[in-house]
């Protein structure tokens, strides 16, 4: 395969043309549940998982965005089944993140609205690198630590002054990420929006 070229083909067949341990990172949001079939084509998850493990380098990562539909009143559990299968073929479940939607499509159910999908971060061994997004800490400044009670007030003040500690100004972002989704937010594609609405109704 050539670099910087898009191939429109079956992903399993495409991965078979790649060498073992050759890919650093894969990011994908595959079809699942009743969206798996397109004009007779059925997506083979297990073959995809095995090929992904074969082509991923030691220390490489696969980011897998997945959710569950509700069928006959019950969530399918597809996300959990796939995460466990990835572990069976040799991946580590390095991190589980939540892709939360600020503006999900409202529906009338006898359950709470489904407003998120899972993002499974799968690694082949220990990840080679980790460069986290950092965010500002709201309450920052200087705090006093240590010190002791003393009858002499001036001595106690001097003790505390020497034990001042500067707090961190940033922290690593948490694993729940919020995004706007849907029409006029991430897409203007009405066909895609109608598909999502159908998917959530069933």
N, C-alpha and C positions, 0 to 999 in steps of 0.2 A: 504494500500500500504506500501511496505517496503522502507526505506531510502536507498540511494546509489544503486538503481537498475533502469535500463532503461526498460520502458514498451512500446512496439510497439503496439499501439492501437488507436482507435478513441479518439481524445483529449477531446471531450465533454463527452464521456462515462467515460474516466479516471478522469476528474474533478468531475463528479457526485459522485465518490467514496471518495472524499475529504470532510472534514468538513467545515462548514461555518467559515469564518474569520480565516483561518489557514495558509495562504501563505503570506510571507513578500515581495517577489519579483518574477516577471515573466519577462523574456526577450525572445522575439521571433520575427522572421521575417516570417510571414505567406504567403502562396500563395495568389495571387490576380488576378483579371481580367481573361484572358483566360488561366491562369495556374491553375485555381481552380479545374478542372476536371481531374481525374486520373482513366482511365479505368472504367468509369461510376460512380466513387465516386465524390460527390459534397460537397465541404467544406461549412459548415453552419456558416457564420460569426456571425450572430445575436445570435445564441445559445452560441457560444464561448464567446462573449462579456458579456452575462448575467452570464455565469458560472464563468468567471474571476472575475466579480464584487462580486459574492457570496462568493468565496473562499478567496479573498484578505482580509487581515487584515485591520482594521482601521489604517491609516497611511502607509499602504503598497503601492507598486508601480508596475505598468506594463509598460514595455518599448516595444513599438510596432513599428517595422521598416516596412515601407510600401512605395509603389510608385504607379505610374500610367502608364498604357500602352496607346498607341495611336491607336485608332480604327477608320478607315475610315476618317483619317485626324483630329480627335478630341481626346484630352486627356479625359480619363474616369472620372476623379475626384474621383476615389475610395478612395484615401487617405482622402480627406475632408469629404466624406460621413461617413467613418468609425469613424473619430475623433468626428464628431457630434453625431453619434449614441452612442459612449462611454459616452458622456456627458448625453444623454437621460437615460441611464441605471444607472447613478449615479456617474460616475467617474468625477474627475476634470482634465482638460487639464493643467497640472502643467507646462509643458515646451514643446516647439517645437524645435527640433534640426534638423540640416541639415547634412546628411551623404553624403559628396561630394567625387566624385571619381577623383583621379588624372589622371587616364588613362582610361577613358570610351571608349567603342567600337565605333569608328567613323562610322557614317552613313551619307548618302546623303538625306537630307530632305529639305522641304521649310520652316523650322523652326530651331531655335537654338538647338544644341544637348542637349539631356537630360543627365545631368551629376550628378544628385543627387537623393536621396530618403529622405523621411521624417522619423524622429524618434520622435514619440509622447511619451512623458513621462506622463503617466496617474496615478493619485493618488486617493486613497479612503480617502477623507478628507485631512488634512494637513500631508505631509510626516513626518514620525517619525524622520528621520535624513537626513542630507545633508553634504556629504564629498566631496567637489569639487576638481577636478584636478586643480592644480595651475601651472602657467608657469612664467618664468623670465620676468621681465620688461626690455626692451632694454635700455631705457634712465633712469638710476637711479643715485642717488647721494644726494647732499644737496642743498637745495634752501633757499633763504632769503625771509622772509615774514614780513609784517609790516614795521616799519620805517617811517620817515617823513623828510621833507626837513628842514634844519636848516642852518643858516649862518655859524655856527661853524662846519666845516667838520669833526673834530674828534668826536664830539658828535653824529653825524649821523652814523658814522662808528660803534661806540659803541652800538647804538640802534639796528642796523642791526645784529651785532654779537650776541646779546642776543636773536634774533628772528630767528635763524637758525632752519630749520626743515628737519629732515631726511625723505626721500621719501621711500615708500614701494619698496621692491625688487621683489615682486611677485604679480600676479593678478590672478583672477579666469579665467580659459580658456573660450573662447567664445563658442557659441552654433553651430558653423559650424566646423565640423571635417573632415579632409581630409585623404583619405586612397588610397593605391594602390589596384586594384582589377583585377580579371581575370586570364588568363592562366599564369603560372610561377610567379604569384604574390601571390595571396591568395589561388590559387588552381592549380593543374596540371591535373584536370579532364576535358578532352576534351569534354565529353558529356555535362557537365554543361556549358562549354563555348559556344557550339553550340546551346544549349537551349536559352541562353541569347541573342545570335545573332538573332535567330528566333524571340524572344520576342520583340526585339527592332525594327525589320523590319516591324512589323505588328501593 
